[in-house]
Amino acid sequence: MPSYNFKREAQVFIVAGGLRYKLDVQDISFSQTFSEESYPVRTLHAQNNVFEASNITKANAANFSFTISAITEADFSVVKDRLLDYDSFDLFIKTSADTFKLETAVITNGSFGIEKSRPLSIQVQGEASKLTRGATLTGTLQNRSATMSYTIPTLAITLNSSAVNDIVSVSMELQNEISWTPYTTVDSALSVSNAGNTMYPSAFTLSKRILAGSITQYLTDQNVSNTLQWDTDASLSIKAGNGLANAAFRGFSFGPATCSFTNRVGSGTVYTQNYDWRLTDNSVSLATILKYETD
């Protein structure tokens, strides 16, 4: 009887700097495709050759996505580190039947899950050079904490030195826009004969970063003056986690940093207003203003 790969059995590891970190993921997906080009073979003497021939010499960048809980322990901090520094790593997905490896992986998108009465989480998407089946785990496995404590967030938001109260929801997302270095050459293309010697991308560059989000607030008689406003030089601070008022804070922390925002009204069952904001400050390192605080 054949052995199948089940997602619920998958163990996920990040290998960076020779160290292997085991992640507990809520969900994971990954794939890679080849790039096909067609060309006509119909000629004057072969008028019935209406189906074009195929030419496959290179692979597109692989893609992956997974979600982790933002626990108070530092076990999963490697995900935040690779999101902020966009350094490459290897990603392994191991089941009872197979081990898959994504080489030269980079996180292109990280969404910080902030929901009332639900644990904090980080959803990531990324790209990689090559997907291999039947790989061998590498790196030195790091010890995990004895406990795993989830973070139910309390929110504290300040905009231009004023507290934003009556909050409905908060979102925050970091995008790393990368471009894979062109890797198609005539010599390499001529030597491709099968999937084993296909041309794969191997290096990338960062072209732009976007850190943005939104804050939804109930419209009350306490925030009338803030409705339908915009600002290109606003100071924004967001904290979502445990222990907001003391040094034991654990969770997501952003700012204070200079941002732009626009404000719009939502006319649902209960009226709300949305602050759609974007980081514009280049004067400080991103790692100093966007943090995932752990024990």
Disulfide bonds with the S-S distance in Angstrom:
none
